[in-house]
Amino acid sequence: MALSTDYKITWCPGCPDFIIKKAIEKAVQELITKGYKQEDFVMVTDIGCNSKIYDYLNLSGFYGLHGRTIPAALGVKIGNPKLTVIGIAGDGGTLNEGLDHFIHACRYNTDITFLLFNNQVFSLTTGQATATTEEGFMEKTHPSGVKEKPLNPVVLALEAGATFVARTSSLDLGGMSQIIQEAIVHKGFSFVDIIQPCIVYHDTSDFLRKNCYKIEPMDLPKAIEEARKWDYAPQGKIPMGIFYQVKEETFEEKNGLK
């Protein structure tokens, strides 16, 4: 069964969401060849450019409210722990409206994979700042520039207890697909921060191409130290790869859900 649907794709031409979609397809297809069943995958999204992917992937799914991807994904997993659940949301829905859900999902270590499409703006509503927008960024709601420091979701996930934490670039199809596959296979809460340009409102394409470096998994203190090296500004070097991975009892195991 094909992983792409025949729905007309309405992303902007050249949007990195096309590459992310391809990376997810590649990861899922490879897992199917290893014994996973397509009908056991469930995709949960909310609202935004990222969440249009719900229409473009031929997977079972749930289309939810903005900022509420994670509680819906958790509900799906509790309802049927045998399903392979992938949550997808943007930086606005996750770290503005949905921040409390994100923190507690990390803490619970529920066995879902969460992919953060992080372009650092609310793209669908024409470029307003989110919790990961850099200081000084000017847009219509911040005509004199954003004054607050951005959140670092990788550090937040590590501190909150996520057992798989990674960052990848939407411009690296192969590396992104491999990390997504490893995140899905991991038992526990897997968080992947996918850094992507918004080519209309926040185009960081050249910066991403020139300033990413690869890392290998490390222990928790070193992972936090490494994650703090980039503060989501268009300057400095960006660590990419799996920061931390550990096997711990999942939420489902703790609560006797099988």
C-alpha positions, 0 to 999 in steps of 0.5 A: 500500500502506497504511503502517499495519498492523492490529495493535492499538496498545498504547501508553498513550492520549495517548502522543506515540509516536502523533504520531511514528508519524504523522510517520514515515508522513507523511515516508515517504509524501511520499518515495514520491511523489518516487520512493522505493519502499515496498519499499526501506524497512527499519526496524530497532528494538530493545526498548521502547515506541518499538520497538513501532512495528515492529508498526504500520508496514507496512515491511520490518524487523528486530526486534533486541536492546535497545541493538543497533539500530545494528549491526543497521541497519548490517548491513542496509545493508552487505548491500544498500546500495540499501535505505533504512534507518531505525533506531529506539531509545530513550534507554536502549537507545541511550545506556546499553547501545548507546552505543559503537554510536552513537559509531562509527556517527557516526564511520563515516558509514554511510548510515542514518537513526537516530531517537532516541525520547528521553523521558529514562526507561526507560518500558517498565520503569516509569520508571527513569533513563537517560543523558539523565535530568536531575539530581535526578529521583527514581524507584524506583532513585534515591529520593534523586534522580539525581546524575549529569549527563545526556549530551547526544546532540546534542553527542555526535553532532556531536563523533563525526562525524555528517554530519546532526544534528537535534533535534525535538519529538514535539509538532510533527508538521509540523516533525518530519515534515519533519526526518525526511524531510530526514534520510532523503534525506541521504547519510550518518549522519543523527541525529534526537533526538526529544524527547518526554514520557512522560506516565506517568513523565516528563511534560515536555509543558508545558515542551516547549510553552513553551520550544522555539525554531527554529534553522537549520543552522550550521557545526560549532563553532557547532552544538556551541555551540548544542547545549550551550545546553540540558542536558536539564533541565526548564528553559531554552530548547531549540533545535530544528531541523537543527544541522549538515549536510555532505556527506562520503564514506559508509562504503559509498562508502569500502568500495566497496559499491554 
